[in-house]
């Protein structure tokens, strides 16, 4: 059989495997992924099973088809990446950053329709607007009227504020001051790219850094969360800033500016994601401490003292923030919300005796990230091959510690764009995977089979092709359908020409219409209730009229589910 015919035959066989994935989906509503629920569900389980059974052979067949024609050029490109001139490397970083901005924007508007994927985003937007106004809370309405503004992850007990830690809302407030709050995560993701390149270069070399750029551009777990206004893109850019500063400090520990950068970045990251940032940073802080003890440099110790002082100031800021809101420096918004609503974050991964919830959270998360990291049937194949250098082991240890901490507290995570609790780890996971790809190619060169190296470098391309025609459409289509549910109230009002009103929301389609949504509740109003359309909770016609008297210049409407349809009606 001639080489072209052989390649065509292999590609056709791979295409048949992918076709079977979609054909089997006819039994499972096109693999519609249900949102707003914890756990695996039949249509998703069916897709992932077929993706493993037929996606893996498809990847292997496409790899065999492409490796002879494309593999040599890819291999030459990987070899050349190690000696890329500085000017060309800078140009690649700039292009990757620009493409990241473009692709995150496409996901945000094309798939998510600039809609919230969870009630967490509604709370973060409220906090960003609140902080931008120079306040951390607003007084609640009088007690009889407070229930109209009760909402998920919002405390309304005399003071009205969001439950989350202040780090990410500070970033959103900066954007809100310039009327670009929803662009902050996109900008954060864009800035993360050059930092990831710089970190990967210092840990694994230029070749791995170039591969990091390429893999970031094909990682749904990096791109999709960055299209939301969740806190993870802010945490990611801060953790990469800390990591880069720590690596620079190992080179020049007397440079006080890098101590300040490391301290500010880590402190801000901890104020953003306090369950993950300190544990991710722990191996690097211990590394810096060991280096300090061996060098005995007075200026370096001065920098370390600065780091501690800035960290202490951040802790003091957090304690003062919590005191102003709850009356106690040790009671967070989470705790207050849990007490009021008899709801807790800890131990919700699974209703079972310990340690079963912890085991489930860890394994469930790893299984999901295996698919979401690159959208491949086995995304971890590169990650597990990373180079076991001291820096690589520290990076892996920091990631592993975060997984173990969340498993220990067994805090259930939502997963519309992969396991959300862990999304700030996407970048270090990609860096480790880039090192793994480089190492796989090196190992393949030592195999007696002459085509092994070409196959190793072609495999990610083949896996990407499979992801683009299976994983991305399946999850992207379901996310788009969920976004339609979130946007339904605004679109319904716009269709009726309503531009200014008080709308009493009885129920939303998120819990009633497939594929459902993690945005169960209405969006929050501006803290000053200045929105043209105010969404409030439905109580009763009499109480609704009492609330509507506060806004005599606005017509009142009621909306909710009726006979399986989402409807809007005039009047309270």
TAWOLIN-V853327 format. One record per residue. SS is DSSP state (H for helix, E for strand, L for the rest). OMEGA is omega in whole degrees, 0 to 359 (* if undefined). D_FIRST is the distance of its C-alpha to the first C-alpha in Angstrom with 1 decimal. Layout:
ss->SS omega->OMEGA d_first->D_FIRST
ss->SS omega->OMEGA d_first->D_FIRST
This chain:
ss->L omega->180 d_first->0.0
ss->L omega->182 d_first->3.8
ss->H omega->179 d_first->6.5
ss->H omega->180 d_first->8.5
ss->H omega->178 d_first->6.5
ss->H omega->179 d_first->6.2
ss->H omega->179 d_first->9.8
ss->H omega->181 d_first->10.8
ss->H omega->179 d_first->10.0
ss->H omega->179 d_first->11.8
ss->H omega->179 d_first->14.5
ss->H omega->178 d_first->15.0
ss->H omega->176 d_first->15.5
ss->H omega->177 d_first->18.0
ss->H omega->177 d_first->19.7
ss->H omega->178 d_first->20.2
ss->H omega->179 d_first->21.9
ss->H omega->178 d_first->24.2
ss->H omega->180 d_first->24.9
ss->H omega->177 d_first->26.1
ss->H omega->182 d_first->28.5
ss->H omega->179 d_first->30.1
ss->H omega->178 d_first->30.2
ss->H omega->179 d_first->31.9
ss->H omega->177 d_first->34.3
ss->H omega->177 d_first->35.8
ss->H omega->190 d_first->37.7
ss->H omega->177 d_first->39.1
ss->H omega->180 d_first->40.5
ss->H omega->181 d_first->37.4
ss->H omega->180 d_first->37.9
ss->L omega->183 d_first->41.2
ss->L omega->182 d_first->42.4
ss->L omega->178 d_first->46.1
ss->L omega->177 d_first->48.3
ss->L omega->181 d_first->51.8
ss->L omega->174 d_first->51.2
ss->L omega->176 d_first->50.6
ss->L omega->177 d_first->48.0
ss->L omega->178 d_first->44.7
ss->L omega->192 d_first->44.6
ss->H omega->184 d_first->42.5
ss->H omega->179 d_first->40.4
ss->H omega->178 d_first->39.7
ss->H omega->179 d_first->39.0
ss->H omega->180 d_first->36.6
ss->H omega->184 d_first->34.7
ss->H omega->177 d_first->34.5
ss->H omega->178 d_first->33.4
ss->H omega->179 d_first->30.6
ss->H omega->176 d_first->29.8
ss->H omega->186 d_first->29.4
ss->H omega->183 d_first->27.6
ss->H omega->178 d_first->25.0
ss->H omega->179 d_first->25.5
ss->H omega->175 d_first->24.5
ss->H omega->179 d_first->21.1
ss->H omega->178 d_first->20.7
ss->H omega->180 d_first->21.6
ss->H omega->181 d_first->19.2
ss->H omega->178 d_first->16.2
ss->H omega->177 d_first->17.4
ss->H omega->179 d_first->17.9
ss->H omega->181 d_first->14.4
ss->H omega->188 d_first->13.2
ss->H omega->190 d_first->15.9
ss->H omega->182 d_first->16.5
ss->H omega->182 d_first->14.2
ss->H omega->184 d_first->15.7
ss->H omega->187 d_first->19.0
ss->H omega->182 d_first->19.7
ss->H omega->179 d_first->20.7
ss->H omega->177 d_first->23.2
ss->H omega->180 d_first->24.6
ss->H omega->176 d_first->25.1
ss->H omega->178 d_first->26.8
ss->H omega->178 d_first->28.9
ss->H omega->179 d_first->30.0
ss->H omega->182 d_first->30.9
ss->H omega->182 d_first->32.9
ss->H omega->181 d_first->34.7
ss->L omega->181 d_first->36.7
ss->L omega->183 d_first->38.3
ss->L omega->178 d_first->38.7
ss->L omega->183 d_first->42.1
ss->H omega->181 d_first->44.8
ss->H omega->180 d_first->45.0
ss->H omega->178 d_first->41.3
ss->H omega->178 d_first->41.6
ss->H omega->179 d_first->44.7
ss->H omega->179 d_first->42.9
ss->H omega->178 d_first->40.1
ss->H omega->180 d_first->42.7
ss->H omega->179 d_first->44.5
ss->H omega->179 d_first->41.4
ss->H omega->179 d_first->40.5
ss->H omega->179 d_first->44.1
ss->H omega->179 d_first->44.1
ss->H omega->177 d_first->40.9
ss->H omega->178 d_first->42.3
ss->H omega->181 d_first->45.5
ss->H omega->185 d_first->43.5
ss->H omega->176 d_first->41.2
ss->H omega->178 d_first->44.1
ss->H omega->178 d_first->46.0
ss->H omega->177 d_first->43.2
ss->H omega->183 d_first->43.1
ss->H omega->184 d_first->46.9
ss->H omega->184 d_first->47.4
ss->H omega->182 d_first->44.1
ss->H omega->184 d_first->43.7
ss->L omega->178 d_first->47.1
ss->L omega->180 d_first->49.1
ss->L omega->180 d_first->51.4
ss->L omega->177 d_first->52.7
ss->L omega->175 d_first->53.7
ss->L omega->180 d_first->51.2
ss->E omega->177 d_first->54.0
ss->H omega->176 d_first->57.8
ss->H omega->179 d_first->57.6
ss->H omega->176 d_first->56.8
ss->H omega->180 d_first->59.8
ss->H omega->179 d_first->62.0
ss->H omega->179 d_first->60.5
ss->H omega->178 d_first->61.2
ss->H omega->181 d_first->64.8
ss->H omega->178 d_first->65.3
ss->H omega->177 d_first->63.9
ss->H omega->180 d_first->66.3
ss->H omega->180 d_first->69.1
ss->H omega->181 d_first->68.6
ss->H omega->179 d_first->68.3
ss->L omega->179 d_first->71.8
ss->L omega->181 d_first->73.2
ss->L omega->175 d_first->73.6
ss->L omega->172 d_first->71.9
ss->L omega->171 d_first->73.4
ss->E omega->177 d_first->75.5
ss->E omega->176 d_first->78.4
ss->L omega->172 d_first->77.5
ss->L omega->175 d_first->79.3
ss->L omega->186 d_first->82.4
ss->H omega->181 d_first->81.6
ss->H omega->184 d_first->81.8
ss->H omega->184 d_first->79.1
ss->H omega->183 d_first->76.7
ss->H omega->179 d_first->74.6
ss->H omega->183 d_first->73.5
ss->H omega->174 d_first->71.6
ss->L omega->180 d_first->70.3
ss->E omega->182 d_first->66.5
ss->L omega->177 d_first->63.7
ss->L omega->174 d_first->63.9
ss->E omega->177 d_first->67.1
ss->E omega->187 d_first->70.4
ss->E omega->187 d_first->73.4
ss->L omega->188 d_first->76.4
ss->L omega->169 d_first->78.8
ss->E omega->181 d_first->76.3
ss->E omega->183 d_first->73.1
ss->E omega->179 d_first->70.0
ss->E omega->187 d_first->66.4
ss->L omega->191 d_first->65.7
ss->L omega->179 d_first->63.1
ss->L omega->195 d_first->63.7
ss->H omega->187 d_first->64.6
ss->H omega->181 d_first->61.9
ss->H omega->176 d_first->59.5
ss->H omega->176 d_first->62.3
ss->H omega->178 d_first->63.7
ss->H omega->179 d_first->60.5
ss->H omega->180 d_first->60.4
ss->H omega->177 d_first->64.1
ss->H omega->177 d_first->63.3
ss->H omega->181 d_first->60.9
ss->H omega->179 d_first->63.4
ss->H omega->179 d_first->66.0
ss->L omega->178 d_first->63.8
ss->L omega->179 d_first->62.7
ss->L omega->185 d_first->59.1
ss->H omega->185 d_first->59.1
ss->H omega->177 d_first->55.8
ss->H omega->184 d_first->54.1
ss->H omega->178 d_first->55.1
ss->H omega->179 d_first->52.0
ss->H omega->178 d_first->49.7
ss->H omega->179 d_first->51.6
ss->H omega->179 d_first->51.5
ss->H omega->180 d_first->47.7
ss->H omega->179 d_first->47.4
ss->H omega->179 d_first->49.8
ss->H omega->186 d_first->48.0
ss->H omega->179 d_first->44.8
ss->H omega->177 d_first->46.5
ss->H omega->178 d_first->48.3
ss->H omega->177 d_first->45.1
ss->H omega->182 d_first->43.6
ss->H omega->178 d_first->46.7
ss->H omega->181 d_first->46.8
ss->H omega->180 d_first->43.2
ss->H omega->181 d_first->43.7
ss->H omega->180 d_first->46.7
ss->H omega->190 d_first->45.2
ss->H omega->180 d_first->41.7
ss->L omega->186 d_first->41.4
ss->H omega->183 d_first->40.2
ss->H omega->179 d_first->36.5
ss->H omega->179 d_first->37.2
ss->H omega->177 d_first->39.7
ss->H omega->178 d_first->37.1
ss->H omega->177 d_first->34.7
ss->H omega->178 d_first->37.7
ss->H omega->183 d_first->38.2
ss->H omega->183 d_first->34.6
ss->H omega->176 d_first->34.8
ss->H omega->183 d_first->38.2
ss->L omega->180 d_first->36.9
ss->L omega->182 d_first->34.4
ss->L omega->175 d_first->36.8
ss->H omega->182 d_first->38.3
ss->H omega->173 d_first->40.9
ss->H omega->187 d_first->42.1
ss->H omega->187 d_first->42.0
ss->H omega->177 d_first->43.2
ss->H omega->179 d_first->46.4
ss->H omega->178 d_first->47.2
ss->L omega->176 d_first->47.5
ss->L omega->173 d_first->50.4
ss->L omega->171 d_first->53.8
ss->L omega->192 d_first->53.6
ss->L omega->194 d_first->54.7
ss->H omega->177 d_first->51.5
ss->H omega->175 d_first->50.5
ss->H omega->179 d_first->54.0
ss->H omega->183 d_first->53.7
ss->H omega->182 d_first->50.3
ss->H omega->178 d_first->51.6
ss->H omega->179 d_first->54.7
ss->H omega->176 d_first->53.0
ss->H omega->176 d_first->50.6
ss->H omega->177 d_first->53.8
ss->H omega->184 d_first->55.5
ss->H omega->178 d_first->52.5
ss->H omega->179 d_first->52.2
ss->H omega->179 d_first->56.0
ss->H omega->178 d_first->55.9
ss->H omega->176 d_first->53.3
ss->H omega->180 d_first->55.4
ss->H omega->177 d_first->58.5
ss->H omega->179 d_first->56.8
ss->H omega->182 d_first->56.5
ss->L omega->184 d_first->60.0
ss->L omega->180 d_first->62.1
ss->L omega->183 d_first->65.2
ss->L omega->184 d_first->63.8
ss->H omega->183 d_first->65.9
ss->H omega->180 d_first->64.0
ss->H omega->172 d_first->60.9
ss->H omega->180 d_first->63.1
ss->H omega->179 d_first->64.3
ss->H omega->180 d_first->60.8
ss->H omega->183 d_first->59.7
ss->H omega->182 d_first->62.8
ss->H omega->182 d_first->62.8
ss->H omega->181 d_first->59.0
ss->H omega->179 d_first->59.3
ss->H omega->180 d_first->62.6
ss->H omega->177 d_first->61.3
ss->H omega->179 d_first->58.1
ss->H omega->175 d_first->60.3
ss->H omega->179 d_first->62.5
ss->H omega->183 d_first->59.3
ss->L omega->187 d_first->57.5
ss->L omega->178 d_first->60.0
ss->L omega->185 d_first->57.9
ss->L omega->188 d_first->55.0
ss->H omega->182 d_first->56.0
ss->H omega->182 d_first->58.4
ss->H omega->175 d_first->56.0
ss->H omega->184 d_first->53.1
ss->H omega->188 d_first->55.4
ss->H omega->180 d_first->57.0
ss->H omega->181 d_first->54.7
ss->H omega->177 d_first->55.2
ss->H omega->177 d_first->58.9
ss->H omega->178 d_first->59.2
ss->H omega->178 d_first->57.2
ss->H omega->179 d_first->59.6
ss->H omega->178 d_first->62.6
ss->H omega->179 d_first->61.4
ss->H omega->179 d_first->60.9
ss->H omega->183 d_first->64.3
ss->H omega->180 d_first->66.0
ss->H omega->184 d_first->64.5
ss->H omega->181 d_first->65.3
ss->L omega->179 d_first->68.8
ss->L omega->182 d_first->68.9
ss->H omega->181 d_first->71.8
ss->H omega->178 d_first->70.0
ss->H omega->177 d_first->66.9
ss->H omega->175 d_first->69.2
ss->H omega->177 d_first->70.8
ss->H omega->179 d_first->67.4
ss->H omega->177 d_first->66.9
ss->H omega->177 d_first->70.3
ss->H omega->179 d_first->69.4
ss->H omega->180 d_first->66.2
ss->H omega->181 d_first->68.5
ss->H omega->179 d_first->71.0
ss->H omega->177 d_first->68.6
ss->H omega->178 d_first->67.0
ss->H omega->178 d_first->70.5
ss->H omega->178 d_first->71.3
ss->H omega->177 d_first->68.2
ss->H omega->177 d_first->69.3
ss->H omega->177 d_first->72.8
ss->H omega->179 d_first->71.4
ss->H omega->181 d_first->69.6
ss->H omega->178 d_first->72.7
ss->H omega->178 d_first->74.9
ss->H omega->181 d_first->72.4
ss->H omega->177 d_first->72.5
ss->H omega->181 d_first->76.2
ss->H omega->183 d_first->76.8
ss->H omega->187 d_first->74.7
ss->H omega->184 d_first->75.5
ss->L omega->179 d_first->78.6
ss->L omega->179 d_first->77.0
ss->L omega->185 d_first->74.8
ss->L omega->177 d_first->72.9
ss->L omega->182 d_first->72.1
ss->L omega->176 d_first->69.0
ss->H omega->177 d_first->68.1
ss->H omega->183 d_first->65.7
ss->H omega->179 d_first->68.7
ss->H omega->179 d_first->71.0
ss->H omega->180 d_first->68.5
ss->H omega->181 d_first->67.9
ss->H omega->183 d_first->71.6
ss->H omega->188 d_first->72.3
ss->H omega->180 d_first->69.5
ss->L omega->183 d_first->69.2
ss->L omega->181 d_first->65.6
ss->L omega->176 d_first->63.9
ss->L omega->187 d_first->60.7
ss->L omega->174 d_first->60.8
ss->L omega->184 d_first->59.5
ss->L omega->180 d_first->57.9
ss->L omega->182 d_first->54.3
ss->L omega->177 d_first->55.0
ss->L omega->181 d_first->58.2
ss->L omega->180 d_first->58.3
ss->L omega->177 d_first->60.1
ss->L omega->2 d_first->59.1
ss->L omega->184 d_first->56.8
ss->H omega->178 d_first->54.5
ss->H omega->180 d_first->54.6
ss->H omega->178 d_first->53.7
ss->H omega->181 d_first->50.8
ss->H omega->182 d_first->49.6
ss->H omega->181 d_first->50.0
ss->H omega->184 d_first->48.0
ss->H omega->178 d_first->45.1
ss->H omega->180 d_first->45.0
ss->H omega->180 d_first->45.0
ss->H omega->179 d_first->42.2
ss->H omega->180 d_first->40.0
ss->H omega->181 d_first->40.6
ss->H omega->177 d_first->40.2
ss->H omega->178 d_first->36.9
ss->H omega->189 d_first->35.6
ss->H omega->187 d_first->37.8
ss->L omega->176 d_first->37.4
ss->L omega->183 d_first->34.1
ss->L omega->181 d_first->33.3
ss->L omega->177 d_first->30.4
ss->L omega->178 d_first->30.2
ss->L omega->181 d_first->31.1
ss->L omega->184 d_first->32.8
ss->H omega->183 d_first->34.6
ss->H omega->178 d_first->31.6
ss->H omega->183 d_first->32.6
ss->H omega->184 d_first->36.3
ss->L omega->181 d_first->36.4
ss->L omega->186 d_first->34.8
ss->L omega->182 d_first->37.5
ss->L omega->183 d_first->39.1
ss->L omega->173 d_first->42.1
ss->L omega->178 d_first->44.4
ss->H omega->179 d_first->48.1
ss->H omega->179 d_first->47.6
ss->H omega->179 d_first->44.5
ss->H omega->177 d_first->46.4
ss->H omega->180 d_first->49.3
ss->H omega->179 d_first->47.2
ss->H omega->180 d_first->45.5
ss->H omega->179 d_first->49.0
ss->H omega->178 d_first->50.5
ss->H omega->181 d_first->47.8
ss->H omega->179 d_first->48.2
ss->H omega->179 d_first->52.0
ss->H omega->177 d_first->51.8
ss->H omega->183 d_first->49.6
ss->H omega->179 d_first->52.0
ss->H omega->179 d_first->55.1
ss->H omega->176 d_first->53.9
ss->H omega->182 d_first->52.9
ss->H omega->180 d_first->56.4
ss->H omega->179 d_first->58.2
ss->L omega->177 d_first->55.7
ss->L omega->183 d_first->56.0
ss->L omega->179 d_first->53.7
ss->L omega->171 d_first->51.6
ss->L omega->187 d_first->50.4
ss->L omega->176 d_first->46.7
ss->L omega->178 d_first->46.1
ss->L omega->188 d_first->44.1
ss->L omega->180 d_first->43.3
ss->L omega->193 d_first->46.1
ss->H omega->182 d_first->48.7
ss->H omega->190 d_first->51.0
ss->H omega->192 d_first->48.4
ss->H omega->177 d_first->47.0
ss->H omega->179 d_first->48.7
ss->H omega->182 d_first->46.4
ss->H omega->184 d_first->43.2
ss->H omega->176 d_first->43.6
ss->H omega->176 d_first->44.1
ss->H omega->177 d_first->41.2
ss->H omega->178 d_first->39.0
ss->H omega->178 d_first->40.3
ss->H omega->179 d_first->39.6
ss->H omega->177 d_first->36.0
ss->H omega->175 d_first->35.5
ss->H omega->179 d_first->36.7
ss->H omega->178 d_first->34.3
ss->H omega->179 d_first->31.3
ss->H omega->182 d_first->32.4
ss->H omega->177 d_first->32.9
ss->H omega->178 d_first->29.6
ss->H omega->178 d_first->27.9
ss->H omega->179 d_first->30.3
ss->H omega->181 d_first->29.6
ss->H omega->179 d_first->25.8
ss->H omega->182 d_first->26.3
ss->L omega->181 d_first->27.9
ss->L omega->181 d_first->25.1
ss->L omega->180 d_first->23.3
ss->L omega->186 d_first->19.8
ss->L omega->182 d_first->19.3
ss->L omega->185 d_first->17.7
ss->H omega->182 d_first->20.6
ss->H omega->178 d_first->22.9
ss->H omega->179 d_first->20.4
ss->H omega->182 d_first->19.8
ss->H omega->182 d_first->23.6
ss->H omega->179 d_first->24.4
ss->H omega->184 d_first->21.8
ss->H omega->179 d_first->22.9
ss->H omega->179 d_first->26.2
ss->H omega->178 d_first->24.6
ss->H omega->179 d_first->22.3
ss->H omega->178 d_first->25.5
ss->H omega->178 d_first->27.4
ss->H omega->179 d_first->25.2
ss->H omega->180 d_first->25.7
ss->H omega->183 d_first->29.4
ss->H omega->181 d_first->29.8
ss->H omega->178 d_first->28.7
ss->L omega->188 d_first->30.3
ss->H omega->184 d_first->33.0
ss->H omega->177 d_first->34.6
ss->H omega->182 d_first->35.0
ss->H omega->183 d_first->36.3
ss->H omega->178 d_first->38.9
ss->H omega->179 d_first->39.6
ss->H omega->179 d_first->40.3
ss->H omega->176 d_first->42.7
ss->H omega->179 d_first->44.4
ss->H omega->178 d_first->44.9
ss->H omega->176 d_first->46.5
ss->H omega->178 d_first->48.7
ss->H omega->177 d_first->49.8
ss->H omega->179 d_first->50.8
ss->H omega->180 d_first->53.2
ss->H omega->182 d_first->54.7
ss->H omega->186 d_first->55.3
ss->H omega->180 d_first->56.7
ss->H omega->180 d_first->60.4
ss->H omega->182 d_first->60.2
ss->H omega->178 d_first->58.2
ss->H omega->179 d_first->60.6
ss->H omega->180 d_first->63.6
ss->H omega->180 d_first->62.2
ss->H omega->179 d_first->61.4
ss->L omega->177 d_first->65.1
ss->L omega->179 d_first->66.3
ss->L omega->181 d_first->67.8
ss->L omega->180 d_first->68.0
ss->L omega->186 d_first->70.9
ss->E omega->164 d_first->71.8
ss->E omega->184 d_first->72.3
ss->E omega->178 d_first->69.7
ss->E omega->187 d_first->70.4
ss->E omega->179 d_first->67.1
ss->L omega->180 d_first->67.4
ss->L omega->181 d_first->63.7
ss->L omega->183 d_first->60.3
ss->H omega->185 d_first->57.1
ss->H omega->182 d_first->55.3
ss->H omega->188 d_first->56.2
ss->L omega->186 d_first->56.1
ss->L omega->178 d_first->53.1
ss->L omega->8 d_first->49.5
ss->L omega->178 d_first->47.7
ss->L omega->185 d_first->51.0
ss->L omega->172 d_first->51.7
ss->E omega->175 d_first->53.0
ss->L omega->184 d_first->55.6
ss->L omega->194 d_first->58.0
ss->L omega->178 d_first->61.1
ss->L omega->175 d_first->62.4
ss->L omega->178 d_first->62.0
ss->L omega->172 d_first->65.0
ss->L omega->172 d_first->67.4
ss->L omega->182 d_first->68.5
ss->L omega->180 d_first->71.0
ss->L omega->179 d_first->73.8
ss->L omega->182 d_first->72.8
ss->L omega->181 d_first->72.4
ss->L omega->175 d_first->69.2
ss->L omega->177 d_first->69.7
ss->E omega->180 d_first->68.4
ss->E omega->175 d_first->69.6
ss->E omega->179 d_first->67.7
ss->E omega->181 d_first->70.0
ss->E omega->176 d_first->70.0
ss->L omega->177 d_first->71.5
ss->L omega->175 d_first->74.7
ss->L omega->181 d_first->77.0
ss->H omega->182 d_first->78.4
ss->H omega->181 d_first->81.7
ss->H omega->176 d_first->80.2
ss->H omega->179 d_first->77.6
ss->H omega->178 d_first->80.5
ss->H omega->178 d_first->82.2
ss->H omega->183 d_first->79.2
ss->H omega->179 d_first->78.8
ss->H omega->177 d_first->82.4
ss->H omega->184 d_first->81.2
ss->H omega->186 d_first->79.2
ss->L omega->182 d_first->81.5
ss->L omega->183 d_first->79.7
ss->L omega->172 d_first->76.4
ss->E omega->181 d_first->75.6
ss->E omega->177 d_first->74.5
ss->E omega->172 d_first->71.5
ss->E omega->179 d_first->70.1
ss->E omega->178 d_first->66.4
ss->E omega->180 d_first->64.5
ss->E omega->178 d_first->62.6
ss->E omega->181 d_first->64.3
ss->L omega->177 d_first->62.8
ss->L omega->180 d_first->59.4
ss->E omega->178 d_first->59.6
ss->E omega->187 d_first->60.4
ss->E omega->174 d_first->63.6
ss->E omega->183 d_first->66.3
ss->E omega->176 d_first->69.9
ss->E omega->172 d_first->73.0
ss->L omega->181 d_first->75.6
ss->L omega->* d_first->75.8
